[in-house]
Amino acid sequence: MDLGADFPAISNGHEWIFFRVYQTSKDWRELRAFVIFDLKYFAESFTDAHNKFSYTAIIDESSLRRLLLDTALAHRELFYPKDKISAYDATVDSNNYASSLRPIAERYFGTIDAADFEFMESCYVSDREYDLAFTHATRHIEDAVTPFLSEFKIRDFLDNQHGGGFGKRVSKNVVGIRPADVIVLFGGKGVGKSTFLRRLLLHKPPHLLQKNGVVVMVDLIDTPPDADEIRKFIWNEIATVLDVDNILSGSRDDLCALFADRYEQARNQDLYGIDERSEAFNLRLNALIKEWKADYPYMTRCLAERIRARHKAVVINVDNTDQYDEPLQELCFSIARSIASAFPCVVIISMREERFYASSIKGVLDAYQNSGFHITSPEPREVFLRRIRYVRELLDEGDIESSAHFPARTDLEAVSNFFRILDENFRLPASHLANFLAACSHGNIRLALELFRGFVVSGYTNVREMTASRSWTLQMHQVIKPFMIPKRFFYSESLSKIPNVFQLRSKIHGSHFTALRILDMLISGSDKRNPPFVPIAKLAMPFIEVFAMREDFQLNIDVLLKHGLIESNNRLETFSEEVDSLRVTTYGLFAFNVLARDFTYLELAAEDSAIWDLAVANEITELSNDEYRHFLDFEAMERVEVRLRRAEVFLKYLAAEEERERQLFHAAPGGLFTDSMQQAFASERKAVLRSARRNVPKKRYFRYGEEL
C-alpha cells in the first residue's frame, strides 16, 4: 500500500495470493483475490496459468485487472459497430465544382510562395495588424511563450513589417555589431516560421539587410533523413549562393586566388622544388585544389571573406530542420554552430518548442538560450479573409482564360459567388466556419489551411445550393461533416483530423467520458483566455484512485495532445514521463462546449466508438446501413431521420453508462455530462427536422408515367 501497487502478491514459495489494493469506499481485505494453493497448478492447469500470468497476458491483455476487478466491471466485452457496417470504407464524391475549386485551393490556400511578390504582399499577416483583434477576442487562447521556454529567457516578439525584435537582431549582425551569431526562432507547428523567414529575408528585408547583406536560404524539406546527406546539402547550398562570381566553376588561376593562403603554403611545402611548368607540378596542384574544394567549411569561409571584403554580411537560414527526429535535429544545430564559427555570419534556425525541450535536457542548446525568439501564430480569421479577398479580386480582374488556377467561364460565376459567401461567413462574429477553424488549428495555420482545402471540395459542401442563394449562413452541421469526413461516408478517427472524444481507449477498463473529464478538470474555474497549466499528477489522481483507469487516462492524454485539445508546458505532443503539466487549448474548449454536444458529431462518433452493449452496437450498425441505403436511393428526408435516431441511441447509451459509473464509483454529486448533451440534442433535433422538411423536396410517385 505504501508503494501504491495496483495488484500485489503474497507468497511463502508454495502458496500464492494475488489481490487488489485500491477501490473507492472499500477495505482492501474485502476485495477480490486469486489464490494458487500449490505449485502443481502451473503444471496441471498450464493453459489457464499462461492466460492469467504470462508476460503477454499481464502486460498486453491486463489479465490481472480482468481477473481481480469487481463483477460489475469484469468480463465486459467490447463491440464495434463499424465492423458490421457493410459500406464502412465507402468514399464520397467531391462536389460538382471541385474541379474548378481544387486548383484555387491548392494555389492560394497553401504555403505562400516568397517569389510571388503580389501574393505575399496581399496575404501575409503580421502581428501589428492582428494584435488589436487578439485583445478583444477572448475566445482565443494566447499562443505565447510557455513557462518552460520562459525559464530559458526565450523572448516573445511582435512581427511588424520589419520582423520586430528578431529583425533588429539580424540587422545588428549585418552592420557588424554582432558579426557571428546563431539565432533560434521558436514556434509551434504550422505557425508560419518558414513563411515569416522568407518574407523577412527575401520578400521584404529590413533596409540594412537589403543594402548590406547576402542571404542564403537552405531548405531541408526534401533532404532525406541521413546525417551525411544533410551535412553535404547544407554546405553545398551555402557555397553555391556565396559563389557570386562563379569562381568554383572558373579557371584554376581564379581558384588559386580564392585559396590564396593554402596555395602559398603549398608552394612552400607540398609543391616546393617542383618546376611550375612541369606535369608533376600541375598534377599535384590539381589534386590539392580538389582537396580544398571538398573542404566545405574552408571553401565557404574563403567565399564569405570575398563578400565581407565588399562590406557585405552573410545571413544564412537553415529551414525545416524540425521535420527530423531528435538526433538529426541536434546535428543541424551543431552544423549551424560550426558555420557561425567558420566565418563571421549569422545563422538562423527554426524549431518547435518540444524539440528544444529534448535537446536542452542534454545541454545541446545551452549556447542558444540568450539567442532565442518565439513567434506567435496569426489570427486564422484574418488569414482566410485576406486570402479569400485576394482570390475574389483575381476572379474579378484577372486574365481567367490564361490562368491554370482559375475555372472555365462556365463555372466562373458560381465560384465567384461561393467565395463571396465564404467572405461573408468569415466576417460574421459568430461564424461557425471561422470559429471551428480557429479552434481546431490552435495556432497551426498549416492545419487550418489543410482543413479548408478539404472543405471547399468535399461532397458535403453543397456549392450548387449555396451559390444559388443570394445569402447563405453556414450552420454547424454543414461545417463539421466536411472537416471530419471530407472524402468518406462514415467517420473513422484514424483517418480524420478530428478526434473522437467518446472513444474507449482501454479495452480492459475504460470510460467514454475520460477525455471529457480531463477537459472539464482543466477548464473548471480557469481563465478561458489564458488557462493555467495543471500538474499532470493532480489530473491523474481521480483516474487512479477513484476510477482505477490509469491506462485509459494516459491513452486519452496522448490523443488529446496529438490533436491539440490540450498542450503541455514543454509542448511535447505525445504522452510520456517528460510531460509535467497540461492546459486546455481553444480546441479543447470548443470540443467540450460545442462539438461533444452537437448532433452531427454524436452521430458520427457513434459509428466509430467501441460499445459495451451488444444490443446498442447492433442498432447503430443497422441504422448506419440504413443510412447508406437511403443515400443510394436519394431519400434525403429518411436519411436525416436515421441520423437523428443514431445520435439518439448513442446518447441514450452514454447516459446509461454515465449513471452506471456514478453509482459504481460513488462519484461526487453534480451535473452529468449527458444531461446538458440531451438538452442540446432535444433543441437541435427540432431545428434539424424543421430545416430538412423545408429544404428536402417532397417525394413524387408515378404510375404508368403519370404523377399520382
N, C-alpha and C positions, 0 to 999 in steps of 0.2 A: 504493500500500500504506500510505503514511503516513496517508492520509485514511480508509482503511477502506472504500473504494468496493467494492461487490459486483461491478459489471460496468463496468470501464473500457474505453476505446478509444484506439488509437494511429493517427494518420493523418499523411500527408505532403501531404494535399489531394487526392490521386488514389487512393491505396490506403487501405483502412480495415481495421483488425484489432480485432474485438470479442472480449473474452475474460473469463474469470473469475479472481478472485484467490485466494479462500479456499475450501479444502476440507480437512478434517482429514487429517493424515498424508500430504499430497501437496504437492509443489512446484508453484507456480502455473504454471511453464513446462510442466508435464505435463498440465495441464487442457485442456479443450476450448476451441477458438476458432472464430470465424466470420470469414472473410476476404472482403472485396469488392475484387477486383483492378482494377476500373475503374469510373469513374462512369457508364459506359454501363449498368451493372447496373440503375440506378434507372429507366432508360427501357425497356430491353429486358425486364426482369423486374419491372415495376411492381407487379403484384398481390402477388408474393412479398415485395417490399420493403415494401409497405404493411402486409402481415400481420406483418412482423417489426419494422419500425422506425417505424410511425406512432405518434403520441402515445397514441392509444387502445390500441393493441396493447401498448405498453410499460407504460403506467400501469394500465390496467384488466385486461388479459389476461396480464400478466407474460411477455411474449413472449421477452425476453432470458433469463429464468430457464429457460423451457422449451427455448430454443434451445441453451443452454450447459451445462445440467445433464448429469451423467454418464448414460450409457444406463440404468443401474439405477434412476434417479429420473425420467428424462424419459419423455414420451409415455405416461404412465399416465392412463387415463380413469376418471372417477368415474361411479358408478351409484347410483341412488336407488331402493331397494325400494318406497318409498311411491308412486312414480309409477305403478306397475303393480298396486297393491292396489286392487281394484275398489270396495271399500266404505270407502276410507280416510277419507272425510268423514262416515261414519255416526255418529249420536249414540246415546246410551244413555238409556233412560227413567229417571226418578227412581224411588226405591224406593217401596214400597207405602204408606208412612206420610209421604211428602214433603209432602202437602197439610196434614197436621197439624203437621209439624215445621218447615216453612218460616216460618210467622208467628212462632213462638217464636224461631227462629234469627235472623231479621231484627230482632226487637224487643230481645232480651236478649243477643245476641252481636254487637252493633254498637256505635256510639257511645253513651255514657251521656248521657241527657238530664238536663241540670242542673236542670230543673224537676221531675224525678221524684225527690223527696227520698228516698223509701224505697229506690229502685234505687241511687242514688248512695251512700247510707249503707251499704248492704249489700254492694256490689260494688266500690267504689273501693279500690285497693291503694296504700298509702303505703310509703315506704322503711322506716320504723320496723318495719313488720310483716313485710317480707320480707328485711330486712337479715341476719337470722340464717340464712336459707336460702342466701343468697349465700356466706356464709363457709365452708360445708361442701359446697356443690355445685360441686366442682372441674371438672365437665364444662362449666360455663358460663364463657364469657369475659366479663370485666367490660366493661360499657358505661360508659366513663368519658371524661373529657376527653382528647382526642387530643393528641399532642405539639405540633401546630400551634396549637391553642387555648391550651395551657399557656403558650406563648410570649407570648400576648396577655393573660395574667393572668386568663383566664376561670375562674371558681370553680365547682367542683362543690358541690352541697348535697344534704342528705338531706331528702326530702319527708315531714316529720312531719305531725301533724294540723293544724298552722297554717302549713304552707308552708315550714318551716325558715328558712334564711338569706334566702331570697327573700321570704318573708312578713315578716321583720323589716325588710328594706329598704323594702318598701311601707309598713309601719307608720310608719317614720321620716318618710315624706312626709306621712302623714296628720296627725301631730302637729306638723308644721311644721319638723322638723329639716332635712329636705331638701325645701323647698317645690316646687321644679321639678326634674324628673329624667326621664331616658329610660333604661329598663331593658330589656335584651335577654335573652330566655330562649332558650338554645340547646338543641337536642336532635335526635336522629336522626329519620328518617322513621318515623311511626307510633308514637312512644314515648308519646304521650298528652299533648302540650303543651297542646292546647286543652282537654282534659278536666281537666287539673291547674288551669289558669287559671279555668275555670268553677267548679270546686269551691272554689278559694281565694277568688275574688272574689264569688261568688253563693251557693253552697250552704253553705259553712262558713267564712266570712271570719274573720280574726283579730278579737279584741274591739275594738281601736282602729278598725279599718276599718269594722266593723259599726256602731259608735256614731258615728263622726265622718266617714265617707266617703260619697261618691256615686259609684257605679260606672257607667261607660259601656262596654258591650261592643259593639265594632264588628266584625262578622263579614263578611269579604270573600269567603266561599266561593262566593257566587252572583253576585258583581260581575264583569262582563266585563273582559277584559284591555285596558282603554283608560285612558290617563292621566287624561283629563278626567272619565270616569265614576268612577274610583277616588277622585280628589280630591273630587269633588262628594258622593259617597256617604259618605265619612268625616266631612266637616264637617257634612253634613246629619244623620247619626246622632247626632253629639255634641250638636248644637243641639237635636234632638228630646228627648233624655234630660235635658239640663240645663234645659230649659224646664219645670220642675216646677210652675210656677204658670200654665202655658198663656198666657203673655204674648204669644207670637208670633201667636196666633190671637185675641187680645183686642182691646181698643179702642185707638184711636190715642193716647189720653192715656197708656195703660199703656206703649206703645212709646216715647213721648216721655220717659217717666220712665226706661225702660230705657237709652235712648240719651241720657241727660241731658247728657253732656259735648259731644257733637256738636250736640245741639239748641240748647244755649246758645250755642255758637259760630256756628251757622247764624243765630240771631236777631240776632247782632252783624254778620253778613256777608251771607249769601245772602238772608235774609228782612228785612234792615234797611230800614226805610222803607215796608214794605208793611203796610197795615192788616190786623191779625189777623182781622178779621171779613169781609175781602174774599175773593172767589173766588180771586183770584190767589195770596193767601197760602196758602189750602188746597191749591190745585193744586201749588204749589211745595213745600210741606211734605210732601204725599203722595209726590211724586217723590223727595224726599230720604230719606224713611223707607224707601221701596222700595229705594233705593240702599244704605242702611245694612244692611237685612236681607240683601241679596245679598252683602255683605262678610262672609263666614262667619267668618274669624278674629276680626274685630271683634265680631260679634254673639255668638259663643260666649264671648269674653272678658267681655262685659257680663253674660251669663247666669252665668258662673262667679263673677264678683265678687259677685253676689247670694247665691250659695251660700256663698262664703267669708265673707260678712258674717254668716251664721248659724253660723259656726265649723265649717263642713264643708269637707272636702278633696275634690278631684276626682281620681279614678283612671280612666284611660282604657286599655282594652285593644284594640289593633288586631290582630285574629286572622286566621290563614290567609293571611298575606302570602307565605308560601313556595310558594304554588301558581303564582306568576308567574315570568316569566323575569327575567334579571338587571337590565335597565334599570327595569322596573316595581317590582322588589324594592327597588332603591335609591330609587325615587320614594317608596315607602311610608315608608322611613326618613327621608327628607327632610321629608315631611309630619309625621312624629312629632316631629322636631326643632322644626318651626315651631309645632306645637301646644303643646309644652312651653314654648316661649319666648313664645307669645301670651298665656298666663296661667299663673300658678303651679299646676302639676299634675304628676302622674306619668303617663307614657305607657309602657305595657308592650307590647312587640312580640316575637313569637317567630319564630325562623328556624332552618333547618337549617344545619349547620356548613359544608357545601360552598358555600352561598350567602355565608356570612361570608368564606370564603377569597377568592372572586372579588371581593367588594366591598372587602376590606381592602387588596388589592393597589393599588387605585386611590385609597385614602385616604378612601373614603366613610364608613367606620365607625371612623375613628380616635378620634372622641369617645366611642365606646361601649366602649372597651377595659376601662375600670375599672367598667363597669356591666353586665357580662355574667355570667349564671348558666347553668350546664349542668344539665339534668335527665336522670336516668337512667331507663331503662325498668323497669317492674315485672317480677317473675318470672312468665313465662307460666303455669306450672302453678298458681300461686296465683290468677291472674286467672280461669282457667277453673274452678277448684274453687269459687270464690266465686259465679260466675255460675250454675254448674250447681246448687249448693246452693240458691241463691235461686229458680231455676226449679222445683226439686223442692218447695220449701216452697209456692210458689204453686199447683202442681199438687195438692198435698195439702190445702191450706187455702183456696185462692181460690174465688171465685164463677165456676166454669168456664163456665156457660151464658151469662153476661152479658159475657164477655170475647171480643174478636175475635182474641186472640192464642193462645188455647188450643183444643185439639182437642175434637171432639164426644165424648160419653161412650163411644161405641163404640170409640174409639181411646185413651181416656184411660189405661187400664191398660198397654197396650203402650208408649205414650210415656213413662209414669212409669217403667216397667222399663228402657227404653232409657237414660234419664238416670241411673238408678241404676247401670247398667253403666258408663256413662261416668265417673261419680263414682268407682267402684271402680278403673277403669283409670288415671285420673289420679293416684290415690293410690299406685299401685304404684311402688316405687323404680326398676324397670327398665321402666316403661311405654313401649311403642313409640309410642303416640299422643302422650303428653306430650313425650317426647324429640324426636320429629320436629318438633312444633310449636315447641318451644323452640329447636331448632337452626335450622330454615329461616327463622324470623322474625328471629332475631338482634336482639332488641330492638324489632322492628317489630310491635307488638301489633295494629295495624290489619290487617297481612297475616295474622297468626296467626288472627285472628277471621274474616277472609275465607275462609281455607282451611278452617276449622272449619265455617263455614256451608255450604260446598260438600260437605264430608264427610257431614254429617248427612242431606242429601237425595239424595246420589249413589246411583245404581242399584247401585254396587259395595258399598255399605254394606247388608248383609243384616239389616235391622232385625227382620224377622219371625223369622229363625232365632235372632238374638241374644236377643230378648225371650222366646222360648220356653224358653230355658235359665235355670236359676237363677243361674248364674255364667258369665261369658264373658271370656276374656282375649284382647284384640285382638292378632293376630300382625302382623309387619311387612308382609306382602303385603296384609293387609286394611287397612292404613293407606296404603301407597304409592299404590295404584291410585286411590282416591278423591281423593287430593291431586294426583296427576299428571294424571289424566284424569277429573274428576268427571262430565262430561257427554258424553264421547266414547268410542268403542270403541277407536280407535287413537291412539297418542301423537304429538303434534306440539309441538315445542319452542316454536314461535311462538305457540301458543295455551295454553301451560301456565305455571304459576308455578315449575315445577321444571325446571332446565336439563338438557341432555344433555351430560355431561362427555366423552363419546366422539365428539362431532361433529367432522368435518373442517371447520375454519373457512376455511382457504385452499384454493382449488380447484386451485392450481398445485403447491404443495409444503407439505403439512400432515401432521399426525400425529394418530391417535386418542388419543395419550397426552400431548399438550401440556398440557391442563388438569391432569391428574394429576401431571405433572412439576412444574408450578408449585406446586400444593398441597403436594407432597412436599418441595420446597425450603423452603417456608415453615414446615412442621411439624417437619422433622428437627432434633433437638437443642434444641427450644424448650420453654418452659414452656407447657403446654397451657392453663393458666388465664389467662395473660397473655402470649401470644407476642410477640416483638419485631417492630418494623417493619423490613423489609429493603429496602435501596435497590433501586429498580427496575432500575438499571444492572447491579447484581450478578445479579439474576434473569435479565436478558436475555442475559448473556454466553454461556451454553451454547447457547441457541437461535439465536444469531447465528454463533458461532464453530464449534460442533460440528454442529448440525443444519441450519444455514442456513435457519431458519424464522422470520425476523423478523416477517413479516406474520402468520403463524399465532400467534405469541406475543402480538402486540398485539391481535389479534381475540379470543383466548381471555381475555386480561386484561380486555377490555371486557365480555365476557359474565359473567365471574366477579364483576366489580364491580357490574354491573347487578342480578345476582341475589343479591348479598350473601354470596358464598362467601369473598370477600376484601374488605378495606377499605383505603382509602388514608389516609395520615396527615392529609390535609385533608378527608377524607370525600367527595371527588369520586366520583361514581357511574358515570362513563364514562371510558374511557382517553383521555388527552391528554398533551401535553408538561408540563402542570402537576402530574401525578402524580409525586411524588418517591419515596415508599416505600410498601410494602404489608405487610399482615399477614393471616394466616388468621383466619377467624371460626369460631364454633361450627358454622355451617352448612357451612363448608369442611371442618372436621374430620369432621363427620357424613357428608358426601358422600364423602370419601376413605376413611374407615374402615368405613362401613356401606353407603351407597347403591350405590357402584360395585361392591360385591361381592354385592349382593342379586340373586337370580334374577329377581324381578319387574321391577326396574329395568333389568336387562340385556335382558330380552326386549322391553320397551317401547322401550328406546333403539335396539334393532336395527331397528325399523320406521322410525325417523326418521333414522338415520345414513346419511351418504354412504359408499359402499363402493368400494374399489379393485378388487375381484374380481367379475367379472360372474357367475360361477357361484354365488358366495355370495349376491350380491344377488338372483338369481333364486330361490334356495332360500328365502331369507327371505320374498320375495314370495309364493311358493307356500304356505308354512306359514301366513302371515298370512291368505291367502284361505281356506285350510282351516279355520283357527280360526273365522272368521266363519260359515262354513257349519255347523260344529258348534254354534255359538251359536244359529243359527236353528233347528236341529233338536233343541235342548235336550240335546245329547250332552256332558254335563259332563266325564266322565272323558276322553273323546277330546280335548276342548279343553285340559285340563290337560297331557296328553301332548304335544300340539302346541306349547304354550307352552314346555314344558321343552326340546323339540327346537330351537325357535327360539333360545332362550338358549344352548343348547349349540353350535349352528352359529356364532352370533355370537362366542362366547367362543373357540372354536377358531380362527376367523379373526383375532381380536385377538391371540391367542398367536403365530400365524404372522407377523403384521405386526410385533409387538414383537421377535421374534427376527430378522427381516429387518433392522430398524432397528439392532439391536445390532451385527450383522455389518457393515452398511454404514457406520455412523458410528463403529465401533470404540469403542463406549461402554464405560465402566469396568465391570469385573466386579461382579456383585452380583445380588441377587434381582430378578426381573422382577415387574411388577405382576400379570401374568396367572397367575403361579404361585399366589399366595395367592387370587386370584379363582377359579381352577379347584378349589382345595381346598375353598373355601367352597361352591362350587356342588355338588360331589360330595356333601357332607354335607347341604346343603339339599334336593337332589333326592330323597334317600331320605325325608326328613321330609315333603316335599310330596306324594309318591306315597302314603305311608302315610296321611296325613291325607285325601287325596282318596278313597282306597279305603274309608276308614271313614265318610266323610260323604256320598259320592255314592251314591244308591240304585242297585241293580243294574237293568240293563235288563230289561224284561219283553216277551216275544214272544207274539203271539196268532195263531191261525189259525181262521178261521170262528167268531170270537167266543169261542174257548176259549183259555185261557192254556196255553202249552207248558211 
